[in-house]
């Protein structure tokens, strides 16, 4: 079984966010708002991923303590 520590690979979102910025500039008013929201969703998803992995690691530590 993979541990949370071994499954965490930090994501570099810089390139994706640059593409979203470019698409915002090319998209006009409605397109810009759309790509801005997509960029926000991607950033939020990464933040939630990090929080979930942290919670999983804490849970594994608690399980290890309880099992002894």
N, CA, C and O atoms as a Maestro MAE file, in Angstrom:
{
 s_m_m2io_version
 :::
 2.0.0
}

f_m_ct {
 s_m_title
 :::
 protein
 m_atom[272] {
  # First column is atom index #
  i_m_mmod_type
  r_m_x_coord
  r_m_y_coord
  r_m_z_coord
  i_m_residue_number
  s_m_chain_name
  s_m_pdb_residue_name
  s_m_pdb_atom_name
  i_m_atomic_number
  :::
  1 25 0.827 -1.184 0.000 1 A "UNK " " N  " 7
  2 3 0.000 0.000 0.000 1 A "UNK " " CA " 6
  3 2 0.871 1.248 0.000 1 A "UNK " " C  " 6
  4 15 1.829 1.341 0.767 1 A "UNK " " O  " 8
  5 25 0.541 2.205 -0.858 2 A "UNK " " N  " 7
  6 3 1.310 3.434 -0.907 2 A "UNK " " CA " 6
  7 2 0.986 4.289 0.310 2 A "UNK " " C  " 6
  8 15 -0.168 4.382 0.730 2 A "UNK " " O  " 8
  9 25 2.009 4.904 0.865 3 A "UNK " " N  " 7
  10 3 1.770 5.828 1.964 3 A "UNK " " CA " 6
  11 2 1.472 7.200 1.382 3 A "UNK " " C  " 6
  12 15 1.871 7.492 0.255 3 A "UNK " " O  " 8
  13 25 0.776 8.044 2.133 4 A "UNK " " N  " 7
  14 3 0.490 9.386 1.630 4 A "UNK " " CA " 6
  15 2 1.765 10.150 1.276 4 A "UNK " " C  " 6
  16 15 1.794 10.913 0.310 4 A "UNK " " O  " 8
  17 25 2.825 9.937 2.073 5 A "UNK " " N  " 7
  18 3 4.071 10.648 1.792 5 A "UNK " " CA " 6
  19 2 4.633 10.282 0.428 5 A "UNK " " C  " 6
  20 15 5.146 11.137 -0.294 5 A "UNK " " O  " 8
  21 25 4.529 8.989 0.078 6 A "UNK " " N  " 7
  22 3 5.099 8.557 -1.196 6 A "UNK " " CA " 6
  23 2 4.208 8.915 -2.379 6 A "UNK " " C  " 6
  24 15 4.682 8.972 -3.514 6 A "UNK " " O  " 8
  25 25 2.923 9.156 -2.127 7 A "UNK " " N  " 7
  26 3 2.024 9.477 -3.235 7 A "UNK " " CA " 6
  27 2 1.951 10.965 -3.515 7 A "UNK " " C  " 6
  28 15 1.374 11.382 -4.519 7 A "UNK " " O  " 8
  29 25 2.534 11.775 -2.631 8 A "UNK " " N  " 7
  30 3 2.477 13.220 -2.849 8 A "UNK " " CA " 6
  31 2 3.565 13.659 -3.808 8 A "UNK " " C  " 6
  32 15 4.757 13.520 -3.534 8 A "UNK " " O  " 8
  33 25 3.138 14.181 -4.915 9 A "UNK " " N  " 7
  34 3 4.057 14.803 -5.858 9 A "UNK " " CA " 6
  35 2 3.567 16.232 -6.051 9 A "UNK " " C  " 6
  36 15 2.464 16.446 -6.554 9 A "UNK " " O  " 8
  37 25 4.364 17.194 -5.662 10 A "UNK " " N  " 7
  38 3 3.906 18.572 -5.826 10 A "UNK " " CA " 6
  39 2 3.660 18.881 -7.299 10 A "UNK " " C  " 6
  40 15 4.411 18.455 -8.176 10 A "UNK " " O  " 8
  41 25 2.616 19.615 -7.541 11 A "UNK " " N  " 7
  42 3 2.267 19.978 -8.912 11 A "UNK " " CA " 6
  43 2 2.759 21.384 -9.212 11 A "UNK " " C  " 6
  44 15 2.586 22.298 -8.405 11 A "UNK " " O  " 8
  45 25 3.363 21.547 -10.358 12 A "UNK " " N  " 7
  46 3 3.770 22.871 -10.802 12 A "UNK " " CA " 6
  47 2 2.695 23.382 -11.745 12 A "UNK " " C  " 6
  48 15 2.585 22.932 -12.885 12 A "UNK " " O  " 8
  49 25 1.915 24.313 -11.263 13 A "UNK " " N  " 7
  50 3 0.788 24.827 -12.040 13 A "UNK " " CA " 6
  51 2 1.146 26.047 -12.870 13 A "UNK " " C  " 6
  52 15 0.287 26.604 -13.554 13 A "UNK " " O  " 8
  53 25 2.401 26.468 -12.817 14 A "UNK " " N  " 7
  54 3 2.794 27.711 -13.492 14 A "UNK " " CA " 6
  55 2 2.455 27.714 -14.980 14 A "UNK " " C  " 6
  56 15 1.899 28.686 -15.490 14 A "UNK " " O  " 8
  57 25 2.787 26.640 -15.668 15 A "UNK " " N  " 7
  58 3 2.540 26.592 -17.113 15 A "UNK " " CA " 6
  59 2 1.046 26.637 -17.415 15 A "UNK " " C  " 6
  60 15 0.609 27.367 -18.305 15 A "UNK " " O  " 8
  61 25 0.270 25.863 -16.679 16 A "UNK " " N  " 7
  62 3 -1.186 25.861 -16.887 16 A "UNK " " CA " 6
  63 2 -1.771 27.244 -16.615 16 A "UNK " " C  " 6
  64 15 -2.626 27.716 -17.364 16 A "UNK " " O  " 8
  65 25 -1.315 27.888 -15.553 17 A "UNK " " N  " 7
  66 3 -1.843 29.219 -15.228 17 A "UNK " " CA " 6
  67 2 -1.434 30.256 -16.274 17 A "UNK " " C  " 6
  68 15 -2.188 31.188 -16.551 17 A "UNK " " O  " 8
  69 25 -0.249 30.098 -16.850 18 A "UNK " " N  " 7
  70 3 0.158 30.995 -17.945 18 A "UNK " " CA " 6
  71 2 -0.750 30.812 -19.157 18 A "UNK " " C  " 6
  72 15 -1.128 31.786 -19.807 18 A "UNK " " O  " 8
  73 25 -1.096 29.568 -19.458 19 A "UNK " " N  " 7
  74 3 -1.998 29.296 -20.580 19 A "UNK " " CA " 6
  75 2 -3.369 29.904 -20.305 19 A "UNK " " C  " 6
  76 15 -3.965 30.518 -21.189 19 A "UNK " " O  " 8
  77 25 -3.871 29.735 -19.085 20 A "UNK " " N  " 7
  78 3 -5.165 30.329 -18.740 20 A "UNK " " CA " 6
  79 2 -5.121 31.853 -18.862 20 A "UNK " " C  " 6
  80 15 -6.081 32.470 -19.323 20 A "UNK " " O  " 8
  81 25 -4.001 32.457 -18.447 21 A "UNK " " N  " 7
  82 3 -3.864 33.919 -18.590 21 A "UNK " " CA " 6
  83 2 -3.917 34.333 -20.056 21 A "UNK " " C  " 6
  84 15 -4.566 35.317 -20.413 21 A "UNK " " O  " 8
  85 25 -3.229 33.572 -20.893 22 A "UNK " " N  " 7
  86 3 -3.238 33.878 -22.325 22 A "UNK " " CA " 6
  87 2 -4.643 33.743 -22.893 22 A "UNK " " C  " 6
  88 15 -5.090 34.587 -23.669 22 A "UNK " " O  " 8
  89 25 -5.334 32.682 -22.506 23 A "UNK " " N  " 7
  90 3 -6.697 32.463 -22.982 23 A "UNK " " CA " 6
  91 2 -7.641 33.560 -22.490 23 A "UNK " " C  " 6
  92 15 -8.578 33.941 -23.191 23 A "UNK " " O  " 8
  93 25 -7.390 34.061 -21.290 24 A "UNK " " N  " 7
  94 3 -8.190 35.176 -20.783 24 A "UNK " " CA " 6
  95 2 -8.035 36.397 -21.679 24 A "UNK " " C  " 6
  96 15 -9.012 37.072 -22.004 24 A "UNK " " O  " 8
  97 25 -6.803 36.671 -22.071 25 A "UNK " " N  " 7
  98 3 -6.545 37.834 -22.915 25 A "UNK " " CA " 6
  99 2 -7.178 37.682 -24.296 25 A "UNK " " C  " 6
  100 15 -7.599 38.665 -24.905 25 A "UNK " " O  " 8
  101 25 -7.241 36.450 -24.782 26 A "UNK " " N  " 7
  102 3 -7.774 36.204 -26.119 26 A "UNK " " CA " 6
  103 2 -9.296 36.032 -26.136 26 A "UNK " " C  " 6
  104 15 -9.912 36.090 -27.200 26 A "UNK " " O  " 8
  105 25 -9.903 35.820 -24.964 27 A "UNK " " N  " 7
  106 3 -11.283 35.396 -24.921 27 A "UNK " " CA " 6
  107 2 -12.342 36.474 -24.885 27 A "UNK " " C  " 6
  108 15 -13.532 36.157 -24.870 27 A "UNK " " O  " 8
  109 25 -11.955 37.734 -24.870 28 A "UNK " " N  " 7
  110 3 -12.968 38.773 -24.718 28 A "UNK " " CA " 6
  111 2 -13.521 38.752 -23.307 28 A "UNK " " C  " 6
  112 15 -13.000 38.048 -22.441 28 A "UNK " " O  " 8
  113 25 -14.579 39.522 -23.069 29 A "UNK " " N  " 7
  114 3 -15.123 39.645 -21.717 29 A "UNK " " CA " 6
  115 2 -15.602 38.313 -21.151 29 A "UNK " " C  " 6
  116 15 -15.199 37.920 -20.057 29 A "UNK " " O  " 8
  117 25 -16.450 37.628 -21.884 30 A "UNK " " N  " 7
  118 3 -17.017 36.370 -21.400 30 A "UNK " " CA " 6
  119 2 -15.949 35.281 -21.311 30 A "UNK " " C  " 6
  120 15 -15.892 34.547 -20.324 30 A "UNK " " O  " 8
  121 25 -15.117 35.176 -22.321 31 A "UNK " " N  " 7
  122 3 -14.048 34.172 -22.312 31 A "UNK " " CA " 6
  123 2 -13.044 34.429 -21.201 31 A "UNK " " C  " 6
  124 15 -12.544 33.491 -20.581 31 A "UNK " " O  " 8
  125 25 -12.749 35.696 -20.950 32 A "UNK " " N  " 7
  126 3 -11.801 36.027 -19.887 32 A "UNK " " CA " 6
  127 2 -12.341 35.590 -18.535 32 A "UNK " " C  " 6
  128 15 -11.612 35.014 -17.728 32 A "UNK " " O  " 8
  129 25 -13.598 35.857 -18.292 33 A "UNK " " N  " 7
  130 3 -14.218 35.457 -17.021 33 A "UNK " " CA " 6
  131 2 -14.231 33.937 -16.881 33 A "UNK " " C  " 6
  132 15 -13.971 33.406 -15.801 33 A "UNK " " O  " 8
  133 25 -14.534 33.241 -17.975 34 A "UNK " " N  " 7
  134 3 -14.556 31.775 -17.970 34 A "UNK " " CA " 6
  135 2 -13.177 31.215 -17.590 34 A "UNK " " C  " 6
  136 15 -13.072 30.378 -16.694 34 A "UNK " " O  " 8
  137 25 -12.126 31.676 -18.271 35 A "UNK " " N  " 7
  138 3 -10.794 31.139 -18.007 35 A "UNK " " CA " 6
  139 2 -10.273 31.560 -16.645 35 A "UNK " " C  " 6
  140 15 -9.481 30.840 -16.037 35 A "UNK " " O  " 8
  141 25 -10.704 32.707 -16.160 36 A "UNK " " N  " 7
  142 3 -10.344 33.115 -14.803 36 A "UNK " " CA " 6
  143 2 -10.926 32.130 -13.788 36 A "UNK " " C  " 6
  144 15 -10.244 31.729 -12.845 36 A "UNK " " O  " 8
  145 25 -12.180 31.747 -13.983 37 A "UNK " " N  " 7
  146 3 -12.828 30.795 -13.081 37 A "UNK " " CA " 6
  147 2 -12.187 29.411 -13.175 37 A "UNK " " C  " 6
  148 15 -12.047 28.723 -12.164 37 A "UNK " " O  " 8
  149 25 -11.800 29.005 -14.372 38 A "UNK " " N  " 7
  150 3 -11.114 27.716 -14.539 38 A "UNK " " CA " 6
  151 2 -9.786 27.740 -13.778 38 A "UNK " " C  " 6
  152 15 -9.450 26.778 -13.088 38 A "UNK " " O  " 8
  153 25 -9.037 28.829 -13.901 39 A "UNK " " N  " 7
  154 3 -7.766 28.954 -13.179 39 A "UNK " " CA " 6
  155 2 -8.001 28.890 -11.672 39 A "UNK " " C  " 6
  156 15 -7.237 28.249 -10.950 39 A "UNK " " O  " 8
  157 25 -9.054 29.551 -11.198 40 A "UNK " " N  " 7
  158 3 -9.383 29.505 -9.766 40 A "UNK " " CA " 6
  159 2 -9.702 28.080 -9.324 40 A "UNK " " C  " 6
  160 15 -9.271 27.654 -8.253 40 A "UNK " " O  " 8
  161 25 -10.448 27.348 -10.135 41 A "UNK " " N  " 7
  162 3 -10.781 25.957 -9.806 41 A "UNK " " CA " 6
  163 2 -9.534 25.083 -9.722 41 A "UNK " " C  " 6
  164 15 -9.417 24.242 -8.830 41 A "UNK " " O  " 8
  165 25 -8.610 25.282 -10.647 42 A "UNK " " N  " 7
  166 3 -7.371 24.490 -10.651 42 A "UNK " " CA " 6
  167 2 -6.549 24.796 -9.395 42 A "UNK " " C  " 6
  168 15 -6.016 23.885 -8.762 42 A "UNK " " O  " 8
  169 25 -6.448 26.069 -9.041 43 A "UNK " " N  " 7
  170 3 -5.697 26.437 -7.832 43 A "UNK " " CA " 6
  171 2 -6.371 25.874 -6.587 43 A "UNK " " C  " 6
  172 15 -5.697 25.354 -5.697 43 A "UNK " " O  " 8
  173 25 -7.689 25.972 -6.520 44 A "UNK " " N  " 7
  174 3 -8.419 25.432 -5.368 44 A "UNK " " CA " 6
  175 2 -8.260 23.918 -5.278 44 A "UNK " " C  " 6
  176 15 -8.072 23.379 -4.187 44 A "UNK " " O  " 8
  177 25 -8.331 23.241 -6.396 45 A "UNK " " N  " 7
  178 3 -8.195 21.786 -6.402 45 A "UNK " " CA " 6
  179 2 -6.829 21.373 -5.866 45 A "UNK " " C  " 6
  180 15 -6.725 20.407 -5.110 45 A "UNK " " O  " 8
  181 25 -5.788 22.094 -6.248 46 A "UNK " " N  " 7
  182 3 -4.456 21.773 -5.756 46 A "UNK " " CA " 6
  183 2 -4.376 22.006 -4.252 46 A "UNK " " C  " 6
  184 15 -3.769 21.214 -3.531 46 A "UNK " " O  " 8
  185 25 -4.977 23.073 -3.783 47 A "UNK " " N  " 7
  186 3 -4.988 23.370 -2.353 47 A "UNK " " CA " 6
  187 2 -5.722 22.277 -1.580 47 A "UNK " " C  " 6
  188 15 -5.243 21.825 -0.540 47 A "UNK " " O  " 8
  189 25 -6.870 21.855 -2.078 48 A "UNK " " N  " 7
  190 3 -7.627 20.789 -1.419 48 A "UNK " " CA " 6
  191 2 -6.871 19.472 -1.451 48 A "UNK " " C  " 6
  192 15 -6.951 18.687 -0.505 48 A "UNK " " O  " 8
  193 25 -6.151 19.226 -2.514 49 A "UNK " " N  " 7
  194 3 -5.354 18.001 -2.631 49 A "UNK " " CA " 6
  195 2 -4.289 17.961 -1.542 49 A "UNK " " C  " 6
  196 15 -4.090 16.934 -0.893 49 A "UNK " " O  " 8
  197 25 -3.608 19.081 -1.346 50 A "UNK " " N  " 7
  198 3 -2.567 19.164 -0.321 50 A "UNK " " CA " 6
  199 2 -3.179 18.966 1.066 50 A "UNK " " C  " 6
  200 15 -2.621 18.256 1.903 50 A "UNK " " O  " 8
  201 25 -4.324 19.593 1.299 51 A "UNK " " N  " 7
  202 3 -4.989 19.453 2.603 51 A "UNK " " CA " 6
  203 2 -5.440 18.012 2.838 51 A "UNK " " C  " 6
  204 15 -5.310 17.498 3.949 51 A "UNK " " O  " 8
  205 25 -5.962 17.364 1.817 52 A "UNK " " N  " 7
  206 3 -6.410 15.976 1.948 52 A "UNK " " CA " 6
  207 2 -5.233 15.050 2.231 52 A "UNK " " C  " 6
  208 15 -5.343 14.149 3.062 52 A "UNK " " O  " 8
  209 25 -4.130 15.258 1.561 53 A "UNK " " N  " 7
  210 3 -2.949 14.427 1.806 53 A "UNK " " CA " 6
  211 2 -2.410 14.639 3.213 53 A "UNK " " C  " 6
  212 15 -1.966 13.690 3.859 53 A "UNK " " O  " 8
  213 25 -2.445 15.871 3.689 54 A "UNK " " N  " 7
  214 3 -2.005 16.156 5.045 54 A "UNK " " CA " 6
  215 2 -2.900 15.453 6.059 54 A "UNK " " C  " 6
  216 15 -2.407 14.859 7.018 54 A "UNK " " O  " 8
  217 25 -4.200 15.518 5.853 55 A "UNK " " N  " 7
  218 3 -5.137 14.842 6.748 55 A "UNK " " CA " 6
  219 2 -4.928 13.328 6.712 55 A "UNK " " C  " 6
  220 15 -5.011 12.662 7.745 55 A "UNK " " O  " 8
  221 25 -4.660 12.793 5.539 56 A "UNK " " N  " 7
  222 3 -4.413 11.355 5.412 56 A "UNK " " CA " 6
  223 2 -3.154 10.941 6.176 56 A "UNK " " C  " 6
  224 15 -3.136 9.896 6.826 56 A "UNK " " O  " 8
  225 25 -2.106 11.759 6.098 57 A "UNK " " N  " 7
  226 3 -0.877 11.448 6.833 57 A "UNK " " CA " 6
  227 2 -1.123 11.484 8.343 57 A "UNK " " C  " 6
  228 15 -0.623 10.628 9.074 57 A "UNK " " O  " 8
  229 25 -1.892 12.471 8.811 58 A "UNK " " N  " 7
  230 3 -2.214 12.546 10.234 58 A "UNK " " CA " 6
  231 2 -3.006 11.325 10.674 58 A "UNK " " C  " 6
  232 15 -2.745 10.757 11.734 58 A "UNK " " O  " 8
  233 25 -3.964 10.926 9.867 59 A "UNK " " N  " 7
  234 3 -4.769 9.753 10.185 59 A "UNK " " CA " 6
  235 2 -3.904 8.497 10.263 59 A "UNK " " C  " 6
  236 15 -4.101 7.670 11.153 59 A "UNK " " O  " 8
  237 25 -2.964 8.346 9.359 60 A "UNK " " N  " 7
  238 3 -2.063 7.190 9.387 60 A "UNK " " CA " 6
  239 2 -1.224 7.181 10.660 60 A "UNK " " C  " 6
  240 15 -0.990 6.119 11.238 60 A "UNK " " O  " 8
  241 25 -0.769 8.350 11.102 61 A "UNK " " N  " 7
  242 3 0.011 8.431 12.349 61 A "UNK " " CA " 6
  243 2 -0.849 8.035 13.542 61 A "UNK " " C  " 6
  244 15 -0.389 7.331 14.440 61 A "UNK " " O  " 8
  245 25 -2.099 8.491 13.547 62 A "UNK " " N  " 7
  246 3 -3.013 8.145 14.648 62 A "UNK " " CA " 6
  247 2 -3.285 6.641 14.649 62 A "UNK " " C  " 6
  248 15 -3.278 6.007 15.704 62 A "UNK " " O  " 8
  249 25 -3.524 6.077 13.470 63 A "UNK " " N  " 7
  250 3 -3.757 4.634 13.376 63 A "UNK " " CA " 6
  251 2 -2.549 3.849 13.893 63 A "UNK " " C  " 6
  252 15 -2.703 2.829 14.565 63 A "UNK " " O  " 8
  253 25 -1.360 4.330 13.577 64 A "UNK " " N  " 7
  254 3 -0.149 3.638 14.033 64 A "UNK " " CA " 6
  255 2 -0.057 3.689 15.551 64 A "UNK " " C  " 6
  256 15 0.347 2.705 16.170 64 A "UNK " " O  " 8
  257 25 -0.417 4.801 16.162 65 A "UNK " " N  " 7
  258 3 -0.386 4.916 17.613 65 A "UNK " " CA " 6
  259 2 -1.431 4.024 18.276 65 A "UNK " " C  " 6
  260 15 -1.161 3.404 19.304 65 A "UNK " " O  " 8
  261 25 -2.598 3.960 17.700 66 A "UNK " " N  " 7
  262 3 -3.702 3.180 18.264 66 A "UNK " " CA " 6
  263 2 -3.451 1.687 18.131 66 A "UNK " " C  " 6
  264 15 -3.869 0.905 18.984 66 A "UNK " " O  " 8
  265 25 -2.775 1.293 17.070 67 A "UNK " " N  " 7
  266 3 -2.573 -0.143 16.836 67 A "UNK " " CA " 6
  267 2 -1.527 -0.764 17.747 67 A "UNK " " C  " 6
  268 15 -1.430 -1.990 17.813 67 A "UNK " " O  " 8
  269 25 -0.741 0.042 18.452 68 A "UNK " " N  " 7
  270 3 0.289 -0.513 19.358 68 A "UNK " " CA " 6
  271 2 -0.293 -0.867 20.661 68 A "UNK " " C  " 6
  272 15 0.418 -1.345 21.545 68 A "UNK " " O  " 8
  :::
 }
 m_bond[271] {
  # First column is bond index #
  i_m_from
  i_m_to
  i_m_order
  :::
  1 1 2 1
  2 2 3 1
  3 3 4 2
  4 3 5 1
  5 5 6 1
  6 6 7 1
  7 7 8 2
  8 7 9 1
  9 9 10 1
  10 10 11 1
  11 11 12 2
  12 11 13 1
  13 13 14 1
  14 14 15 1
  15 15 16 2
  16 15 17 1
  17 17 18 1
  18 18 19 1
  19 19 20 2
  20 19 21 1
  21 21 22 1
  22 22 23 1
  23 23 24 2
  24 23 25 1
  25 25 26 1
  26 26 27 1
  27 27 28 2
  28 27 29 1
  29 29 30 1
  30 30 31 1
  31 31 32 2
  32 31 33 1
  33 33 34 1
  34 34 35 1
  35 35 36 2
  36 35 37 1
  37 37 38 1
  38 38 39 1
  39 39 40 2
  40 39 41 1
  41 41 42 1
  42 42 43 1
  43 43 44 2
  44 43 45 1
  45 45 46 1
  46 46 47 1
  47 47 48 2
  48 47 49 1
  49 49 50 1
  50 50 51 1
  51 51 52 2
  52 51 53 1
  53 53 54 1
  54 54 55 1
  55 55 56 2
  56 55 57 1
  57 57 58 1
  58 58 59 1
  59 59 60 2
  60 59 61 1
  61 61 62 1
  62 62 63 1
  63 63 64 2
  64 63 65 1
  65 65 66 1
  66 66 67 1
  67 67 68 2
  68 67 69 1
  69 69 70 1
  70 70 71 1
  71 71 72 2
  72 71 73 1
  73 73 74 1
  74 74 75 1
  75 75 76 2
  76 75 77 1
  77 77 78 1
  78 78 79 1
  79 79 80 2
  80 79 81 1
  81 81 82 1
  82 82 83 1
  83 83 84 2
  84 83 85 1
  85 85 86 1
  86 86 87 1
  87 87 88 2
  88 87 89 1
  89 89 90 1
  90 90 91 1
  91 91 92 2
  92 91 93 1
  93 93 94 1
  94 94 95 1
  95 95 96 2
  96 95 97 1
  97 97 98 1
  98 98 99 1
  99 99 100 2
  100 99 101 1
  101 101 102 1
  102 102 103 1
  103 103 104 2
  104 103 105 1
  105 105 106 1
  106 106 107 1
  107 107 108 2
  108 107 109 1
  109 109 110 1
  110 110 111 1
  111 111 112 2
  112 111 113 1
  113 113 114 1
  114 114 115 1
  115 115 116 2
  116 115 117 1
  117 117 118 1
  118 118 119 1
  119 119 120 2
  120 119 121 1
  121 121 122 1
  122 122 123 1
  123 123 124 2
  124 123 125 1
  125 125 126 1
  126 126 127 1
  127 127 128 2
  128 127 129 1
  129 129 130 1
  130 130 131 1
  131 131 132 2
  132 131 133 1
  133 133 134 1
  134 134 135 1
  135 135 136 2
  136 135 137 1
  137 137 138 1
  138 138 139 1
  139 139 140 2
  140 139 141 1
  141 141 142 1
  142 142 143 1
  143 143 144 2
  144 143 145 1
  145 145 146 1
  146 146 147 1
  147 147 148 2
  148 147 149 1
  149 149 150 1
  150 150 151 1
  151 151 152 2
  152 151 153 1
  153 153 154 1
  154 154 155 1
  155 155 156 2
  156 155 157 1
  157 157 158 1
  158 158 159 1
  159 159 160 2
  160 159 161 1
  161 161 162 1
  162 162 163 1
  163 163 164 2
  164 163 165 1
  165 165 166 1
  166 166 167 1
  167 167 168 2
  168 167 169 1
  169 169 170 1
  170 170 171 1
  171 171 172 2
  172 171 173 1
  173 173 174 1
  174 174 175 1
  175 175 176 2
  176 175 177 1
  177 177 178 1
  178 178 179 1
  179 179 180 2
  180 179 181 1
  181 181 182 1
  182 182 183 1
  183 183 184 2
  184 183 185 1
  185 185 186 1
  186 186 187 1
  187 187 188 2
  188 187 189 1
  189 189 190 1
  190 190 191 1
  191 191 192 2
  192 191 193 1
  193 193 194 1
  194 194 195 1
  195 195 196 2
  196 195 197 1
  197 197 198 1
  198 198 199 1
  199 199 200 2
  200 199 201 1
  201 201 202 1
  202 202 203 1
  203 203 204 2
  204 203 205 1
  205 205 206 1
  206 206 207 1
  207 207 208 2
  208 207 209 1
  209 209 210 1
  210 210 211 1
  211 211 212 2
  212 211 213 1
  213 213 214 1
  214 214 215 1
  215 215 216 2
  216 215 217 1
  217 217 218 1
  218 218 219 1
  219 219 220 2
  220 219 221 1
  221 221 222 1
  222 222 223 1
  223 223 224 2
  224 223 225 1
  225 225 226 1
  226 226 227 1
  227 227 228 2
  228 227 229 1
  229 229 230 1
  230 230 231 1
  231 231 232 2
  232 231 233 1
  233 233 234 1
  234 234 235 1
  235 235 236 2
  236 235 237 1
  237 237 238 1
  238 238 239 1
  239 239 240 2
  240 239 241 1
  241 241 242 1
  242 242 243 1
  243 243 244 2
  244 243 245 1
  245 245 246 1
  246 246 247 1
  247 247 248 2
  248 247 249 1
  249 249 250 1
  250 250 251 1
  251 251 252 2
  252 251 253 1
  253 253 254 1
  254 254 255 1
  255 255 256 2
  256 255 257 1
  257 257 258 1
  258 258 259 1
  259 259 260 2
  260 259 261 1
  261 261 262 1
  262 262 263 1
  263 263 264 2
  264 263 265 1
  265 265 266 1
  266 266 267 1
  267 267 268 2
  268 267 269 1
  269 269 270 1
  270 270 271 1
  271 271 272 2
  :::
 }
}
